[in-house]
Amino acid sequence: MKESRRAKDYRKQDFNPAVLDFGPVQFFLARHFGFCYGVENAIEISYRAIEENPGKNVYLLSQMIHNQEVNADLQSRGIRFIADTDGTQFIPWDQIGKEDVVIIPAFGTTREIENLLLDKQVEVHQYNTTCPFVEKVWTRAEKLGKEKYTVVIHGKPKHEETRATFSHSTHHGHSVIVQDMEEAQLLAQYILEEKEAAGFYRDFEKKYSEGFDIAHGLNRIGVVNQTTMLAKETQAIADFLKQTMIKKYGEADIKNHFADTRDTLCYATNDNQESIYELLKTQADLAVVVGGYNSSNTSHLVELCEEHFPTYFINSENEIISSEEIRHFDLPSRTRKTSSDYLPRHQPAKIVLTSGASCPDTLVDRVMLKLLSYFPGSLPIEKVLQSF
């Protein structure tokens, strides 16, 4: 289905969802979902690293991506994780030497870790899988820093990518992390001097670069993002902070105080999100979102779906217990729960089905097939796919 739509719409202008009509049940799939180029590239490089280094220790700095199946597959092939996604160390650095192979994951890594590995004479460039769009953000942050702008990073402070971006951006200038619009509004109060400067260091503790001086650091700013954040939210934050700078310095002089950085938004994340907005117009009974529970971009998709449908966030078809019960992840409480009577009793049942950028298509296939098994009399898959 994906290949067929890609061939018919290679310019990606049609964001309408695909409809797979099996008779008793209809599945509505987002125009774009699942692996992006950066993830596919990272996994391909990881497999190559295993093949090219038989007998050697092959390590990943942390999880390749936020998907348990992909990470489990890599581990089954002999790759070992040096740390968890939050930075908790599994393998001490003193156990890693220059003969070992270390893969940098798609999120990238901090300059500090990269330099540590280089000091140990570990080759870090051959199997560096950092996503090109993450590196694009780093390049823009470097340019901003050299031009004496403070880089405002829209991201989750503990996320690997945000930690890496913060490390790279602070090498060339100063940086501040804002997680959402609420924190952007708080930052604006300091820009407009509506709050005492001393409070900044408390409100943004561990979110600003060393030596940051609020008296001068908020005169010139530019916004970049963790690429898995909602593009529209990043743009809204950038637009809001631009208006804040206009309010303080005037529109005529805005270019000296605010840098336009909208071209750093990841096209793949943006395509997935635009596809979801079209999917939300569907008159469906429920939504099933497939992906890792610690996946940032998948969580955002879940949040969007929850505004329109009863939504079930699952990491595989194994969470579907029966036609009556489903286990799923509850975002607000960060816990797994079991729900009953999740499938409608009327026909055709209408189910929105999508996944995050770190989820293999095969997982989505398996989820759909399991749900399909609960609808006797459904048309054969081959016949349904003929429409594509």
VMD Tcl script that draws the C-alpha trace (Angstrom):
set ca {
  {0.00 0.00 0.00}
  {2.80 2.41 0.90}
  {4.68 1.72 -2.33}
  {1.56 2.19 -4.40}
  {0.77 5.55 -2.82}
  {4.39 6.65 -3.12}
  {4.37 5.89 -6.84}
  {1.12 7.80 -7.41}
  {2.07 10.74 -5.20}
  {5.86 11.01 -5.30}
  {5.70 14.75 -4.51}
  {3.83 14.00 -1.27}
  {0.98 16.40 -1.94}
  {-1.88 14.12 -0.91}
  {-2.14 13.73 2.86}
  {-5.52 11.99 2.86}
  {-5.56 8.67 4.75}
  {-5.74 5.33 2.98}
  {-8.85 3.22 3.59}
  {-8.64 -0.56 3.72}
  {-12.25 -1.77 3.56}
  {-12.58 -5.40 4.66}
  {-16.37 -5.24 4.92}
  {-17.10 -5.75 8.64}
  {-14.13 -3.51 9.53}
  {-12.42 -0.57 7.89}
  {-8.89 0.57 8.68}
  {-7.85 4.18 8.13}
  {-4.08 4.54 7.78}
  {-2.15 7.80 7.75}
  {-0.55 8.81 4.45}
  {2.84 8.80 6.15}
  {3.72 6.65 9.15}
  {6.50 4.41 10.42}
  {10.22 4.50 9.68}
  {11.69 7.71 8.31}
  {14.93 7.88 6.30}
  {17.05 8.62 9.38}
  {15.82 5.53 11.21}
  {16.14 3.24 8.18}
  {19.68 4.50 7.60}
  {20.65 3.99 11.25}
  {19.41 0.40 11.33}
  {21.12 -0.43 8.03}
  {24.45 0.92 9.33}
  {24.07 -1.05 12.56}
  {23.54 -4.32 10.70}
  {26.55 -3.52 8.52}
  {28.68 -2.90 11.63}
  {27.82 -6.39 12.89}
  {28.60 -8.04 9.56}
  {31.90 -6.21 9.08}
  {33.26 -6.92 12.57}
  {32.97 -10.63 13.37}
  {34.52 -11.52 16.69}
  {34.66 -7.93 17.91}
  {32.69 -6.25 20.66}
  {30.02 -4.10 19.00}
  {28.37 -1.50 21.22}
  {25.59 1.04 20.87}
  {25.83 4.17 23.00}
  {22.15 3.71 23.91}
  {18.99 2.37 22.30}
  {19.18 2.78 18.54}
  {15.65 4.11 18.44}
  {12.72 4.05 20.83}
  {11.31 0.71 19.71}
  {11.62 -2.45 21.79}
  {11.50 -4.87 18.82}
  {14.28 -3.16 16.88}
  {16.47 -2.90 19.97}
  {15.80 -6.53 20.94}
  {16.74 -7.65 17.43}
  {20.02 -5.73 17.58}
  {20.80 -7.27 20.98}
  {20.01 -10.75 19.67}
  {22.65 -10.20 16.98}
  {25.29 -9.42 19.61}
  {25.11 -5.64 20.02}
  {25.37 -4.41 23.60}
  {24.03 -1.10 24.92}
  {26.51 1.06 26.83}
  {23.78 3.10 28.53}
  {20.03 3.44 28.89}
  {18.12 6.22 27.14}
  {18.26 8.38 30.28}
  {22.04 8.04 30.48}
  {22.21 5.28 33.11}
  {25.48 3.43 32.46}
  {25.37 -0.33 31.82}
  {28.97 -0.83 30.69}
  {31.77 1.21 32.35}
  {33.90 3.28 29.98}
  {37.05 1.56 31.22}
  {35.79 -1.70 29.69}
  {35.75 -0.17 26.20}
  {38.96 -0.01 24.20}
  {40.24 1.01 20.78}
  {39.61 -2.44 19.28}
  {35.91 -2.22 20.04}
  {33.25 -0.91 17.68}
  {30.93 1.81 19.00}
  {27.82 2.87 17.07}
  {26.41 6.36 17.62}
  {22.59 6.12 17.50}
  {20.22 8.11 15.29}
  {19.68 10.69 18.06}
  {23.38 11.55 18.00}
  {25.51 12.03 21.10}
  {27.11 14.77 23.15}
  {30.50 16.25 22.33}
  {31.69 15.08 25.74}
  {30.99 11.42 24.99}
  {32.39 11.70 21.48}
  {35.62 13.23 22.80}
  {35.84 10.56 25.52}
  {35.72 7.87 22.83}
  {38.24 9.67 20.66}
  {40.62 9.92 23.63}
  {40.32 6.13 23.96}
  {41.16 5.90 20.21}
  {37.77 4.38 19.45}
  {36.63 4.93 15.87}
  {33.39 6.94 16.07}
  {32.87 8.12 12.50}
  {32.61 4.86 10.56}
  {29.36 3.80 12.23}
  {27.90 7.15 13.18}
  {24.16 6.86 12.46}
  {23.18 10.37 13.59}
  {20.14 11.47 11.58}
  {20.99 14.10 8.91}
  {18.15 16.28 10.17}
  {19.57 16.24 13.69}
  {22.94 17.27 12.25}
  {21.18 20.03 10.31}
  {19.88 21.40 13.61}
  {23.41 21.27 15.05}
  {24.79 23.15 12.03}
  {22.22 25.90 12.40}
  {22.83 26.07 16.17}
  {26.57 26.46 15.50}
  {25.91 29.32 13.08}
  {23.59 31.00 15.58}
  {26.16 30.68 18.36}
  {28.92 32.19 16.25}
  {26.62 35.11 15.46}
  {26.06 35.67 19.20}
  {22.49 34.42 19.29}
  {21.34 32.36 22.25}
  {19.90 29.08 20.95}
  {16.47 28.29 22.39}
  {15.98 24.53 22.07}
  {12.41 23.23 22.01}
  {12.79 19.74 23.44}
  {12.56 17.42 26.40}
  {15.61 18.07 28.61}
  {16.26 14.38 29.37}
  {15.82 13.14 25.79}
  {19.05 11.90 24.16}
  {18.63 14.13 21.13}
  {18.03 17.25 23.20}
  {21.04 16.47 25.39}
  {23.15 16.04 22.26}
  {21.85 19.25 20.64}
  {22.41 21.18 23.86}
  {25.99 19.89 24.04}
  {26.76 20.85 20.45}
  {25.06 24.25 20.58}
  {26.73 25.31 23.85}
  {30.14 24.68 22.30}
  {29.65 27.74 20.11}
  {27.43 29.96 22.26}
  {24.74 29.92 24.88}
  {21.59 27.81 24.97}
  {18.32 27.49 26.89}
  {15.89 24.55 26.73}
  {12.11 25.07 26.74}
  {9.90 22.00 26.82}
  {6.59 23.58 25.83}
  {4.70 26.81 25.25}
  {4.27 27.31 29.00}
  {8.04 27.46 29.46}
  {8.36 29.69 26.39}
  {5.90 32.11 28.00}
  {7.95 31.99 31.19}
  {11.09 32.78 29.20}
  {9.28 35.70 27.57}
  {8.66 37.22 30.98}
  {12.40 37.28 31.57}
  {13.04 38.71 28.10}
  {10.57 41.53 28.82}
  {12.05 41.97 32.31}
  {8.67 41.30 33.89}
  {10.29 38.90 36.36}
  {13.36 39.35 38.52}
  {16.46 38.12 36.69}
  {17.56 35.95 39.62}
  {14.47 33.78 39.22}
  {15.60 32.65 35.78}
  {18.35 30.46 37.22}
  {15.82 28.71 39.44}
  {13.04 28.35 36.85}
  {15.42 27.02 34.19}
  {17.74 25.04 36.44}
  {19.84 22.56 34.41}
  {18.29 23.97 31.21}
  {20.79 26.75 30.45}
  {24.44 26.69 29.42}
  {27.28 27.25 31.85}
  {28.11 30.90 32.41}
  {24.83 32.12 30.94}
  {24.22 35.78 31.80}
  {20.55 36.72 31.57}
  {21.45 40.40 31.38}
  {22.88 39.91 27.88}
  {21.93 36.37 26.85}
  {18.33 37.07 25.88}
  {18.98 40.06 23.59}
  {19.40 37.87 20.49}
  {17.71 34.45 20.16}
  {16.95 31.75 17.61}
  {14.76 28.66 18.05}
  {15.68 25.10 17.04}
  {14.04 21.85 18.09}
  {14.33 18.24 19.04}
  {13.27 16.85 15.67}
  {10.63 14.52 17.14}
  {8.65 17.35 18.75}
  {5.45 18.55 17.12}
  {6.52 20.85 14.27}
  {3.48 23.08 14.75}
  {4.29 23.47 18.44}
  {7.89 24.43 17.65}
  {6.70 26.95 15.10}
  {4.14 28.34 17.54}
  {6.88 28.79 20.16}
  {9.15 30.47 17.61}
  {6.34 32.79 16.46}
  {5.49 33.66 20.05}
  {9.11 34.45 20.97}
  {9.48 36.52 17.79}
  {6.48 38.62 18.83}
  {8.05 38.94 22.27}
  {11.25 40.33 20.74}
  {9.22 42.71 18.53}
  {7.41 43.92 21.63}
  {10.73 44.70 23.30}
  {12.86 45.92 20.40}
  {10.41 46.94 17.68}
  {9.66 45.32 14.32}
  {12.15 47.43 12.36}
  {15.09 45.96 14.26}
  {13.78 42.40 14.68}
  {16.44 40.75 12.47}
  {19.09 41.85 14.95}
  {17.26 40.13 17.78}
  {15.49 37.10 16.32}
  {16.80 34.55 13.80}
  {14.44 32.75 11.39}
  {15.12 29.00 11.77}
  {11.96 27.36 10.39}
  {14.00 25.42 7.80}
  {15.45 23.21 10.56}
  {12.14 21.38 11.10}
  {12.41 17.69 10.14}
  {10.39 16.99 6.98}
  {9.70 13.36 7.98}
  {8.28 14.30 11.39}
  {6.34 17.10 9.72}
  {4.89 14.73 7.06}
  {3.82 12.24 9.73}
  {2.15 14.98 11.72}
  {0.42 16.56 8.70}
  {-0.87 13.09 7.83}
  {-2.26 12.72 11.34}
  {-4.12 16.03 11.07}
  {-5.90 14.67 7.97}
  {-6.51 11.36 9.74}
  {-8.19 13.19 12.62}
  {-10.96 14.29 10.25}
  {-12.04 10.66 9.95}
  {-15.33 9.61 11.56}
  {-13.77 6.59 13.31}
  {-14.75 4.55 16.34}
  {-11.28 4.31 17.85}
  {-7.57 4.78 17.15}
  {-4.71 2.35 17.67}
  {-1.22 3.90 17.72}
  {1.74 1.50 17.56}
  {5.20 2.34 18.88}
  {7.64 2.35 21.77}
  {6.27 3.73 25.00}
  {9.36 5.95 25.41}
  {9.11 7.29 21.85}
  {8.64 11.04 21.84}
  {7.16 11.38 18.35}
  {4.78 8.44 18.93}
  {3.59 10.01 22.18}
  {2.76 13.20 20.31}
  {0.70 11.22 17.78}
  {-1.17 9.59 20.68}
  {-1.91 12.99 22.22}
  {-3.35 14.25 18.93}
  {-5.50 11.15 18.44}
  {-6.81 11.27 22.02}
  {-8.43 14.62 21.27}
  {-10.71 12.95 18.71}
  {-11.05 9.20 19.40}
  {-10.80 6.62 22.17}
  {-7.10 5.87 21.64}
  {-5.03 2.80 22.52}
  {-1.23 3.16 22.55}
  {0.35 -0.30 22.16}
  {3.88 -1.50 21.41}
  {2.93 -4.71 19.53}
  {0.10 -7.07 18.65}
  {0.82 -8.94 21.90}
  {-0.96 -6.15 23.79}
  {-4.21 -7.14 22.08}
  {-5.46 -9.82 24.47}
  {-8.74 -10.64 22.74}
  {-11.67 -9.02 21.00}
  {-12.82 -7.94 24.47}
  {-9.60 -6.75 26.13}
  {-6.54 -4.70 25.19}
  {-3.48 -3.66 27.19}
  {-2.24 -0.19 26.41}
  {-0.06 2.61 27.72}
  {-1.73 5.52 29.49}
  {0.33 8.65 28.80}
  {-0.85 10.88 31.67}
  {-0.07 8.28 34.34}
  {2.83 6.66 32.42}
  {1.43 3.22 33.26}
  {0.05 0.24 31.36}
  {-3.63 -0.50 31.81}
  {-6.17 -2.96 30.48}
  {-9.41 -1.83 28.88}
  {-12.50 -3.87 28.04}
  {-15.07 -3.59 25.24}
  {-12.70 -1.51 23.13}
  {-14.05 -2.76 19.78}
  {-17.44 -1.45 18.61}
  {-20.29 -3.92 18.27}
  {-21.71 -2.34 15.14}
  {-20.43 -2.90 11.60}
  {-18.52 -1.68 9.81}
  {-16.17 -0.91 12.68}
  {-13.93 2.02 11.78}
  {-10.40 1.91 13.18}
  {-7.68 4.53 12.77}
  {-4.29 2.80 12.68}
  {-0.91 4.53 12.65}
  {2.58 4.38 14.15}
  {5.56 6.51 15.10}
  {8.76 7.07 13.12}
  {10.61 4.40 15.13}
  {8.10 1.61 14.45}
  {8.68 -1.06 11.77}
  {5.87 -1.51 9.25}
  {5.80 -5.23 10.05}
  {4.54 -4.37 13.55}
  {1.67 -2.37 12.08}
  {0.90 -5.29 9.76}
  {0.74 -7.71 12.68}
  {-1.49 -5.40 14.72}
  {-3.89 -5.00 11.80}
  {-3.99 -8.76 11.14}
  {-4.74 -9.50 14.79}
  {-7.57 -6.99 14.88}
  {-8.85 -8.31 11.56}
  {-9.05 -11.82 13.03}
  {-11.87 -10.64 15.30}
  {-14.12 -9.80 12.35}
  {-15.42 -13.01 10.71}
  {-16.40 -12.67 7.09}
  {-13.75 -10.07 6.28}
  {-12.59 -9.86 2.67}
  {-9.20 -11.43 1.81}
  {-6.26 -9.05 2.07}
  {-5.26 -9.66 -1.56}
  {-8.66 -8.51 -2.80}
  {-8.65 -5.37 -0.60}
  {-5.16 -4.40 -1.76}
  {-6.24 -4.54 -5.40}
  {-7.73 -1.09 -4.88}
  {-4.19 0.25 -4.55}
}
mol new
graphics top color blue
foreach p $ca { graphics top sphere $p radius 0.5 }
foreach p [lrange $ca 0 end-1] q [lrange $ca 1 end] { graphics top cylinder $p $q radius 0.2 }
display resetview
